């Protein structure tokens, strides 16, 4: 017989609402180290932030996911409620979308504690 207490998995009891488009836009700005003009638009709506055509021209700085996540959690990057609801899995999901759209590569570290994001 299986112990039911051992099978309990902690998960959110309520759904969290986040704007994935905005998380992706802010993540892209972090990865490309956007110009000062674009950084001013980080808190703006996704429509005001770079469109997909101009995003493809951005040069991706090689960086670690843990660094990107720490920057995403800064209060001035996203609205406070979204920052509160942002989790590592949501940030990773946004990054996976960007990797697919922008042809980025995820390279694990040797000890698998983190990974590097770079242009493929």
N, CA, C and O atoms as a GROMACS GRO file, in nm:
protein
  480
    1UNK      N    1   0.083  -0.117   0.000
    1UNK     CA    2   0.000   0.000   0.000
    1UNK      C    3   0.089   0.125   0.000
    1UNK      O    4   0.194   0.128   0.063
    2UNK      N    5   0.044   0.226  -0.071
    2UNK     CA    6   0.122   0.349  -0.086
    2UNK      C    7   0.077   0.452   0.017
    2UNK      O    8  -0.042   0.469   0.041
    3UNK      N    9   0.175   0.519   0.076
    3UNK     CA   10   0.146   0.623   0.174
    3UNK      C   11   0.098   0.749   0.099
    3UNK      O   12   0.173   0.807   0.021
    4UNK      N   13  -0.027   0.791   0.123
    4UNK     CA   14  -0.084   0.906   0.050
    4UNK      C   15  -0.014   1.035   0.086
    4UNK      O   16  -0.008   1.126   0.003
    5UNK      N   17   0.040   1.046   0.206
    5UNK     CA   18   0.110   1.168   0.245
    5UNK      C   19   0.237   1.185   0.162
    5UNK      O   20   0.279   1.297   0.134
    6UNK      N   21   0.297   1.075   0.122
    6UNK     CA   22   0.420   1.082   0.041
    6UNK      C   23   0.390   1.125  -0.102
    6UNK      O   24   0.481   1.171  -0.172
    7UNK      N   25   0.266   1.111  -0.146
    7UNK     CA   26   0.230   1.145  -0.283
    7UNK      C   27   0.177   1.287  -0.300
    7UNK      O   28   0.150   1.330  -0.413
    8UNK      N   29   0.162   1.360  -0.192
    8UNK     CA   30   0.109   1.496  -0.203
    8UNK      C   31   0.211   1.586  -0.270
    8UNK      O   32   0.327   1.593  -0.231
    9UNK      N   33   0.164   1.653  -0.372
    9UNK     CA   34   0.250   1.743  -0.449
    9UNK      C   35   0.200   1.885  -0.428
    9UNK      O   36   0.082   1.914  -0.447
   10UNK      N   37   0.291   1.974  -0.390
   10UNK     CA   38   0.254   2.113  -0.371
   10UNK      C   39   0.236   2.182  -0.504
   10UNK      O   40   0.330   2.188  -0.584
   11UNK      N   41   0.119   2.236  -0.530
   11UNK     CA   42   0.094   2.310  -0.653
   11UNK      C   43  -0.003   2.422  -0.621
   11UNK      O   44  -0.070   2.422  -0.518
   12UNK      N   45  -0.010   2.517  -0.712
   12UNK     CA   46  -0.097   2.632  -0.691
   12UNK      C   47  -0.242   2.589  -0.691
   12UNK      O   48  -0.286   2.512  -0.777
   13UNK      N   49  -0.315   2.638  -0.596
   13UNK     CA   50  -0.457   2.604  -0.585
   13UNK      C   51  -0.543   2.693  -0.675
   13UNK      O   52  -0.654   2.656  -0.712
   14UNK      N   53  -0.491   2.811  -0.708
   14UNK     CA   54  -0.563   2.903  -0.796
   14UNK      C   55  -0.478   2.935  -0.918
   14UNK      O   56  -0.355   2.932  -0.911
   15UNK      N   57  -0.544   2.965  -1.027
   15UNK     CA   58  -0.472   2.999  -1.150
   15UNK      C   59  -0.410   3.138  -1.136
   15UNK      O   60  -0.470   3.229  -1.077
   16UNK      N   61  -0.291   3.153  -1.191
   16UNK     CA   62  -0.224   3.282  -1.189
   16UNK      C   63  -0.230   3.340  -1.330
   16UNK      O   64  -0.204   3.271  -1.428
   17UNK      N   65  -0.264   3.468  -1.337
   17UNK     CA   66  -0.272   3.533  -1.467
   17UNK      C   67  -0.146   3.613  -1.490
   17UNK      O   68  -0.108   3.697  -1.409
   18UNK      N   69  -0.081   3.586  -1.602
   18UNK     CA   70   0.036   3.663  -1.642
   18UNK      C   71   0.024   3.695  -1.790
   18UNK      O   72  -0.042   3.623  -1.866
   19UNK      N   73   0.088   3.801  -1.830
   19UNK     CA   74   0.091   3.842  -1.970
   19UNK      C   75   0.219   3.784  -2.031
   19UNK      O   76   0.326   3.843  -2.019
   20UNK      N   77   0.206   3.669  -2.097
   20UNK     CA   78   0.323   3.601  -2.152
   20UNK      C   79   0.392   3.686  -2.258
   20UNK      O   80   0.514   3.683  -2.271
   21UNK      N   81   0.314   3.761  -2.333
   21UNK     CA   82   0.371   3.847  -2.436
   21UNK      C   83   0.465   3.951  -2.374
   21UNK      O   84   0.572   3.978  -2.427
   22UNK      N   85   0.423   4.008  -2.261
   22UNK     CA   86   0.507   4.107  -2.194
   22UNK      C   87   0.630   4.041  -2.132
   22UNK      O   88   0.740   4.098  -2.138
   23UNK      N   89   0.614   3.924  -2.072
   23UNK     CA   90   0.730   3.854  -2.014
   23UNK      C   91   0.832   3.824  -2.123
   23UNK      O   92   0.952   3.841  -2.103
   24UNK      N   93   0.784   3.779  -2.239
   24UNK     CA   94   0.874   3.752  -2.351
   24UNK      C   95   0.944   3.879  -2.397
   24UNK      O   96   1.064   3.877  -2.425
   25UNK      N   97   0.871   3.990  -2.405
   25UNK     CA   98   0.930   4.116  -2.450
   25UNK      C   99   1.038   4.164  -2.353
   25UNK      O  100   1.144   4.208  -2.396
   26UNK      N  101   1.011   4.156  -2.224
   26UNK     CA  102   1.108   4.198  -2.124
   26UNK      C  103   1.228   4.103  -2.125
   26UNK      O  104   1.342   4.149  -2.114
   27UNK      N  105   1.204   3.974  -2.137
   27UNK     CA  106   1.314   3.877  -2.145
   27UNK      C  107   1.401   3.906  -2.266
   27UNK      O  108   1.524   3.901  -2.257
   28UNK      N  109   1.338   3.935  -2.379
   28UNK     CA  110   1.415   3.966  -2.501
   28UNK      C  111   1.499   4.092  -2.480
   28UNK      O  112   1.614   4.097  -2.524
   29UNK      N  113   1.442   4.193  -2.414
   29UNK     CA  114   1.519   4.314  -2.386
   29UNK      C  115   1.638   4.284  -2.296
   29UNK      O  116   1.745   4.342  -2.314
   30UNK      N  117   1.621   4.197  -2.200
   30UNK     CA  118   1.732   4.157  -2.113
   30UNK      C  119   1.840   4.086  -2.195
   30UNK      O  120   1.959   4.114  -2.180
   31UNK      N  121   1.798   3.994  -2.280
   31UNK     CA  122   1.894   3.916  -2.359
   31UNK      C  123   1.970   4.002  -2.460
   31UNK      O  124   2.088   3.975  -2.487
   32UNK      N  125   1.906   4.102  -2.514
   32UNK     CA  126   1.971   4.183  -2.617
   32UNK      C  127   2.035   4.309  -2.561
   32UNK      O  128   2.098   4.385  -2.634
   33UNK      N  129   2.019   4.331  -2.431
   33UNK     CA  130   2.073   4.453  -2.371
   33UNK      C  131   2.029   4.572  -2.454
   33UNK      O  132   2.112   4.647  -2.506
   34UNK      N  133   1.898   4.589  -2.465
   34UNK     CA  134   1.836   4.689  -2.552
   34UNK      C  135   1.889   4.830  -2.525
   34UNK      O  136   1.942   4.858  -2.418
   35UNK      N  137   1.872   4.915  -2.623
   35UNK     CA  138   1.916   5.053  -2.611
   35UNK      C  139   1.835   5.123  -2.502
   35UNK      O  140   1.732   5.071  -2.459
   36UNK      N  141   1.881   5.238  -2.458
   36UNK     CA  142   1.812   5.311  -2.352
   36UNK      C  143   1.669   5.345  -2.391
   36UNK      O  144   1.581   5.346  -2.306
   37UNK      N  145   1.645   5.373  -2.518
   37UNK     CA  146   1.510   5.404  -2.564
   37UNK      C  147   1.418   5.285  -2.544
   37UNK      O  148   1.304   5.302  -2.500
   38UNK      N  149   1.464   5.164  -2.575
   38UNK     CA  150   1.382   5.045  -2.558
   38UNK      C  151   1.362   5.014  -2.409
   38UNK      O  152   1.256   4.965  -2.370
   39UNK      N  153   1.463   5.042  -2.327
   39UNK     CA  154   1.450   5.015  -2.184
   39UNK      C  155   1.342   5.102  -2.123
   39UNK      O  156   1.276   5.062  -2.027
   40UNK      N  157   1.323   5.223  -2.177
   40UNK     CA  158   1.217   5.309  -2.128
   40UNK      C  159   1.081   5.249  -2.157
   40UNK      O  160   0.986   5.275  -2.084
   41UNK      N  161   1.070   5.169  -2.262
   41UNK     CA  162   0.944   5.109  -2.302
   41UNK      C  163   0.918   4.974  -2.237
   41UNK      O  164   0.816   4.912  -2.266
   42UNK      N  165   1.005   4.928  -2.149
   42UNK     CA  166   0.990   4.795  -2.090
   42UNK      C  167   0.856   4.783  -2.016
   42UNK      O  168   0.790   4.681  -2.026
   43UNK      N  169   0.817   4.886  -1.942
   43UNK     CA  170   0.692   4.880  -1.868
   43UNK      C  171   0.571   4.908  -1.956
   43UNK      O  172   0.457   4.897  -1.910
   44UNK      N  173   0.595   4.945  -2.080
   44UNK     CA  174   0.486   4.978  -2.170
   44UNK      C  175   0.415   4.852  -2.216
   44UNK      O  176   0.459   4.740  -2.188
   45UNK      N  177   0.307   4.872  -2.287
   45UNK     CA  178   0.234   4.757  -2.339
   45UNK      C  179   0.318   4.686  -2.444
   45UNK      O  180   0.404   4.749  -2.506
   46UNK      N  181   0.296   4.557  -2.466
   46UNK     CA  182   0.377   4.481  -2.561
   46UNK      C  183   0.374   4.540  -2.702
   46UNK      O  184   0.469   4.524  -2.778
   47UNK      N  185   0.264   4.607  -2.737
   47UNK     CA  186   0.255   4.664  -2.872
   47UNK      C  187   0.356   4.776  -2.890
   47UNK      O  188   0.405   4.800  -3.001
   48UNK      N  189   0.388   4.846  -2.780
   48UNK     CA  190   0.482   4.957  -2.789
   48UNK      C  191   0.626   4.909  -2.786
   48UNK      O  192   0.717   4.980  -2.827
   49UNK      N  193   0.647   4.789  -2.736
   49UNK     CA  194   0.781   4.733  -2.732
   49UNK      C  195   0.812   4.679  -2.871
   49UNK      O  196   0.722   4.669  -2.956
   50UNK      N  197   0.937   4.645  -2.895
   50UNK     CA  198   0.980   4.604  -3.028
   50UNK      C  199   0.887   4.504  -3.094
   50UNK      O  200   0.836   4.412  -3.029
   51UNK      N  201   0.865   4.523  -3.223
   51UNK     CA  202   0.788   4.423  -3.297
   51UNK      C  203   0.881   4.310  -3.339
   51UNK      O  204   1.003   4.320  -3.325
   52UNK      N  205   0.824   4.202  -3.390
   52UNK     CA  206   0.901   4.082  -3.421
   52UNK      C  207   1.010   4.108  -3.525
   52UNK      O  208   1.118   4.051  -3.515
   53UNK      N  209   0.982   4.194  -3.624
   53UNK     CA  210   1.080   4.221  -3.729
   53UNK      C  211   1.204   4.288  -3.672
   53UNK      O  212   1.316   4.251  -3.706
   54UNK      N  213   1.185   4.386  -3.585
   54UNK     CA  214   1.300   4.455  -3.527
   54UNK      C  215   1.369   4.367  -3.423
   54UNK      O  216   1.488   4.384  -3.397
   55UNK      N  217   1.294   4.274  -3.362
   55UNK     CA  218   1.356   4.184  -3.264
   55UNK      C  219   1.461   4.095  -3.327
   55UNK      O  220   1.563   4.066  -3.266
   56UNK      N  221   1.437   4.052  -3.451
   56UNK     CA  222   1.529   3.960  -3.517
   56UNK      C  223   1.665   4.022  -3.539
   56UNK      O  224   1.764   3.950  -3.556
   57UNK      N  225   1.672   4.155  -3.541
   57UNK     CA  226   1.798   4.224  -3.565
   57UNK      C  227   1.883   4.235  -3.438
   57UNK      O  228   2.001   4.269  -3.446
   58UNK      N  229   1.825   4.206  -3.320
   58UNK     CA  230   1.895   4.222  -3.194
   58UNK      C  231   2.009   4.124  -3.178
   58UNK      O  232   1.999   4.008  -3.218
   59UNK      N  233   2.118   4.172  -3.117
   59UNK     CA  234   2.233   4.086  -3.090
   59UNK      C  235   2.216   4.031  -2.948
   59UNK      O  236   2.205   4.107  -2.852
   60UNK      N  237   2.215   3.901  -2.937
   60UNK     CA  238   2.192   3.837  -2.807
   60UNK      C  239   2.324   3.826  -2.733
   60UNK      O  240   2.422   3.771  -2.784
   61UNK      N  241   2.325   3.879  -2.612
   61UNK     CA  242   2.440   3.865  -2.524
   61UNK      C  243   2.430   3.730  -2.454
   61UNK      O  244   2.324   3.696  -2.400
   62UNK      N  245   2.536   3.654  -2.453
   62UNK     CA  246   2.535   3.523  -2.387
   62UNK      C  247   2.519   3.545  -2.237
   62UNK      O  248   2.595   3.619  -2.175
   63UNK      N  249   2.420   3.480  -2.180
   63UNK     CA  250   2.391   3.499  -2.037
   63UNK      C  251   2.329   3.373  -1.978
   63UNK      O  252   2.283   3.285  -2.050
   64UNK      N  253   2.328   3.365  -1.846
   64UNK     CA  254   2.270   3.251  -1.774
   64UNK      C  255   2.124   3.277  -1.743
   64UNK      O  256   2.081   3.391  -1.727
   65UNK      N  257   2.047   3.169  -1.735
   65UNK     CA  258   1.905   3.179  -1.702
   65UNK      C  259   1.884   3.239  -1.564
   65UNK      O  260   1.793   3.319  -1.545
   66UNK      N  261   1.966   3.202  -1.467
   66UNK     CA  262   1.950   3.254  -1.331
   66UNK      C  263   1.963   3.406  -1.330
   66UNK      O  264   1.893   3.474  -1.254
   67UNK      N  265   2.052   3.459  -1.412
   67UNK     CA  266   2.070   3.605  -1.422
   67UNK      C  267   1.946   3.669  -1.484
   67UNK      O  268   1.899   3.772  -1.436
   68UNK      N  269   1.894   3.609  -1.590
   68UNK     CA  270   1.774   3.660  -1.656
   68UNK      C  271   1.657   3.659  -1.558
   68UNK      O  272   1.581   3.756  -1.552
   69UNK      N  273   1.642   3.552  -1.483
   69UNK     CA  274   1.531   3.542  -1.388
   69UNK      C  275   1.542   3.648  -1.279
   69UNK      O  276   1.442   3.710  -1.242
   70UNK      N  277   1.663   3.670  -1.227
   70UNK     CA  278   1.681   3.773  -1.124
   70UNK      C  279   1.642   3.911  -1.179
   70UNK      O  280   1.579   3.990  -1.109
   71UNK      N  281   1.679   3.939  -1.303
   71UNK     CA  282   1.644   4.068  -1.363
   71UNK      C  283   1.493   4.078  -1.387
   71UNK      O  284   1.435   4.185  -1.369
   72UNK      N  285   1.429   3.968  -1.426
   72UNK     CA  286   1.284   3.968  -1.446
   72UNK      C  287   1.210   3.998  -1.316
   72UNK      O  288   1.104   4.060  -1.319
   73UNK      N  289   1.263   3.954  -1.204
   73UNK     CA  290   1.197   3.972  -1.075
   73UNK      C  291   1.216   4.112  -1.018
   73UNK      O  292   1.157   4.145  -0.915
   74UNK      N  293   1.298   4.195  -1.082
   74UNK     CA  294   1.316   4.332  -1.034
   74UNK      C  295   1.183   4.407  -1.048
   74UNK      O  296   1.113   4.391  -1.147
   75UNK      N  297   1.150   4.489  -0.949
   75UNK     CA  298   1.018   4.553  -0.947
   75UNK      C  299   0.989   4.645  -1.065
   75UNK      O  300   0.872   4.659  -1.104
   76UNK      N  301   1.088   4.708  -1.124
   76UNK     CA  302   1.062   4.802  -1.233
   76UNK      C  303   1.047   4.735  -1.369
   76UNK      O  304   1.012   4.803  -1.466
   77UNK      N  305   1.070   4.608  -1.380
   77UNK     CA  306   1.064   4.538  -1.509
   77UNK      C  307   0.921   4.502  -1.550
   77UNK      O  308   0.883   4.519  -1.666
   78UNK      N  309   0.844   4.452  -1.455
   78UNK     CA  310   0.707   4.407  -1.481
   78UNK      C  311   0.614   4.470  -1.379
   78UNK      O  312   0.660   4.515  -1.274
   79UNK      N  313   0.484   4.475  -1.406
   79UNK     CA  314   0.390   4.522  -1.304
   79UNK      C  315   0.401   4.437  -1.177
   79UNK      O  316   0.435   4.319  -1.183
   80UNK      N  317   0.372   4.499  -1.063
   80UNK     CA  318   0.393   4.431  -0.934
   80UNK      C  319   0.318   4.299  -0.923
   80UNK      O  320   0.373   4.201  -0.873
   81UNK      N  321   0.193   4.295  -0.968
   81UNK     CA  322   0.115   4.170  -0.959
   81UNK      C  323   0.177   4.061  -1.046
   81UNK      O  324   0.179   3.944  -1.007
   82UNK      N  325   0.226   4.099  -1.164
   82UNK     CA  326   0.288   4.001  -1.253
   82UNK      C  327   0.420   3.951  -1.194
   82UNK      O  328   0.453   3.833  -1.204
   83UNK      N  329   0.497   4.042  -1.133
   83UNK     CA  330   0.622   4.003  -1.069
   83UNK      C  331   0.595   3.905  -0.956
   83UNK      O  332   0.670   3.808  -0.936
   84UNK      N  333   0.490   3.930  -0.883
   84UNK     CA  334   0.451   3.842  -0.772
   84UNK      C  335   0.412   3.702  -0.823
   84UNK      O  336   0.445   3.602  -0.760
   85UNK      N  337   0.343   3.697  -0.937
   85UNK     CA  338   0.297   3.569  -0.993
   85UNK      C  339   0.403   3.499  -1.078
   85UNK      O  340   0.386   3.382  -1.112
   86UNK      N  341   0.510   3.568  -1.111
   86UNK     CA  342   0.614   3.509  -1.196
   86UNK      C  343   0.689   3.399  -1.121
   86UNK      O  344   0.736   3.420  -1.009
   87UNK      N  345   0.700   3.283  -1.183
   87UNK     CA  346   0.772   3.171  -1.123
   87UNK      C  347   0.881   3.127  -1.220
   87UNK      O  348   0.882   3.168  -1.336
   88UNK      N  349   0.971   3.043  -1.173
   88UNK     CA  350   1.077   2.991  -1.259
   88UNK      C  351   1.018   2.916  -1.379
   88UNK      O  352   1.065   2.937  -1.491
   89UNK      N  353   0.916   2.829  -1.359
   89UNK     CA  354   0.860   2.761  -1.476
   89UNK      C  355   0.799   2.856  -1.579
   89UNK      O  356   0.811   2.832  -1.699
   90UNK      N  357   0.733   2.964  -1.535
   90UNK     CA  358   0.676   3.059  -1.630
   90UNK      C  359   0.785   3.134  -1.706
   90UNK      O  360   0.775   3.156  -1.826
   91UNK      N  361   0.890   3.174  -1.634
   91UNK     CA  362   1.002   3.244  -1.699
   91UNK      C  363   1.071   3.150  -1.799
   91UNK      O  364   1.111   3.192  -1.908
   92UNK      N  365   1.084   3.024  -1.761
   92UNK     CA  366   1.146   2.926  -1.851
   92UNK      C  367   1.060   2.903  -1.975
   92UNK      O  368   1.113   2.890  -2.085
   93UNK      N  369   0.930   2.898  -1.957
   93UNK     CA  370   0.838   2.880  -2.069
   93UNK      C  371   0.849   2.997  -2.167
   93UNK      O  372   0.852   2.977  -2.288
   94UNK      N  373   0.855   3.118  -2.115
   94UNK     CA  374   0.873   3.236  -2.201
   94UNK      C  375   1.005   3.227  -2.276
   94UNK      O  376   1.013   3.262  -2.394
   95UNK      N  377   1.110   3.181  -2.207
   95UNK     CA  378   1.240   3.167  -2.271
   95UNK      C  379   1.236   3.060  -2.381
   95UNK      O  380   1.296   3.079  -2.487
   96UNK      N  381   1.166   2.949  -2.357
   96UNK     CA  382   1.154   2.846  -2.460
   96UNK      C  383   1.085   2.900  -2.585
   96UNK      O  384   1.124   2.869  -2.697
   97UNK      N  385   0.982   2.981  -2.565
   97UNK     CA  386   0.914   3.045  -2.679
   97UNK      C  387   1.013   3.131  -2.757
   97UNK      O  388   1.019   3.125  -2.880
   98UNK      N  389   1.091   3.212  -2.684
   98UNK     CA  390   1.190   3.299  -2.750
   98UNK      C  391   1.296   3.218  -2.823
   98UNK      O  392   1.338   3.254  -2.933
   99UNK      N  393   1.341   3.109  -2.761
   99UNK     CA  394   1.442   3.024  -2.825
   99UNK      C  395   1.391   2.970  -2.958
   99UNK      O  396   1.465   2.964  -3.056
  100UNK      N  397   1.265   2.932  -2.961
  100UNK     CA  398   1.205   2.880  -3.082
  100UNK      C  399   1.191   2.990  -3.188
  100UNK      O  400   1.224   2.968  -3.304
  101UNK      N  401   1.142   3.106  -3.148
  101UNK     CA  402   1.118   3.215  -3.242
  101UNK      C  403   1.245   3.280  -3.293
  101UNK      O  404   1.252   3.320  -3.409
  102UNK      N  405   1.346   3.291  -3.207
  102UNK     CA  406   1.466   3.368  -3.241
  102UNK      C  407   1.589   3.281  -3.266
  102UNK      O  408   1.700   3.333  -3.277
  103UNK      N  409   1.569   3.150  -3.274
  103UNK     CA  410   1.679   3.058  -3.301
  103UNK      C  411   1.791   3.071  -3.197
  103UNK      O  412   1.908   3.085  -3.232
  104UNK      N  413   1.752   3.065  -3.070
  104UNK     CA  414   1.848   3.070  -2.961
  104UNK      C  415   1.879   2.928  -2.914
  104UNK      O  416   1.803   2.835  -2.940
  105UNK      N  417   1.990   2.915  -2.847
  105UNK     CA  418   2.036   2.783  -2.802
  105UNK      C  419   2.049   2.785  -2.650
  105UNK      O  420   2.094   2.883  -2.592
  106UNK      N  421   2.010   2.676  -2.587
  106UNK     CA  422   2.025   2.658  -2.442
  106UNK      C  423   2.134   2.554  -2.420
  106UNK      O  424   2.124   2.441  -2.466
  107UNK      N  425   2.240   2.596  -2.348
  107UNK     CA  426   2.354   2.508  -2.324
  107UNK      C  427   2.367   2.484  -2.173
  107UNK      O  428   2.389   2.579  -2.098
  108UNK      N  429   2.352   2.358  -2.128
  108UNK     CA  430   2.361   2.332  -1.984
  108UNK      C  431   2.504   2.344  -1.933
  108UNK      O  432   2.600   2.318  -2.005
  109UNK      N  433   2.516   2.384  -1.805
  109UNK     CA  434   2.647   2.382  -1.740
  109UNK      C  435   2.681   2.238  -1.705
  109UNK      O  436   2.594   2.152  -1.703
  110UNK      N  437   2.807   2.214  -1.677
  110UNK     CA  438   2.852   2.076  -1.651
  110UNK      C  439   2.784   2.015  -1.528
  110UNK      O  440   2.758   1.894  -1.526
  111UNK      N  441   2.755   2.096  -1.426
  111UNK     CA  442   2.692   2.041  -1.305
  111UNK      C  443   2.539   2.051  -1.310
  111UNK      O  444   2.472   2.017  -1.213
  112UNK      N  445   2.483   2.098  -1.423
  112UNK     CA  446   2.339   2.110  -1.447
  112UNK      C  447   2.266   2.201  -1.349
  112UNK      O  448   2.145   2.189  -1.332
  113UNK      N  449   2.339   2.293  -1.284
  113UNK     CA  450   2.275   2.384  -1.190
  113UNK      C  451   2.214   2.506  -1.261
  113UNK      O  452   2.128   2.574  -1.205
  114UNK      N  453   2.257   2.533  -1.383
  114UNK     CA  454   2.209   2.648  -1.460
  114UNK      C  455   2.234   2.618  -1.607
  114UNK      O  456   2.291   2.515  -1.642
  115UNK      N  457   2.193   2.710  -1.694
  115UNK     CA  458   2.224   2.695  -1.835
  115UNK      C  459   2.245   2.832  -1.898
  115UNK      O  460   2.199   2.934  -1.846
  116UNK      N  461   2.315   2.830  -2.010
  116UNK     CA  462   2.348   2.952  -2.082
  116UNK      C  463   2.258   2.966  -2.204
  116UNK      O  464   2.226   2.868  -2.270
  117UNK      N  465   2.220   3.090  -2.232
  117UNK     CA  466   2.138   3.119  -2.349
  117UNK      C  467   2.226   3.196  -2.447
  117UNK      O  468   2.290   3.294  -2.409
  118UNK      N  469   2.228   3.152  -2.572
  118UNK     CA  470   2.308   3.221  -2.673
  118UNK      C  471   2.245   3.202  -2.810
  118UNK      O  472   2.158   3.118  -2.829
  119UNK      N  473   2.290   3.283  -2.903
  119UNK     CA  474   2.241   3.274  -3.041
  119UNK      C  475   2.296   3.147  -3.102
  119UNK      O  476   2.414   3.117  -3.086
  120UNK      N  477   2.212   3.070  -3.172
  120UNK     CA  478   2.254   2.945  -3.234
  120UNK      C  479   2.329   2.972  -3.362
  120UNK      O  480   2.372   2.878  -3.429
   0.00000   0.00000   0.00000
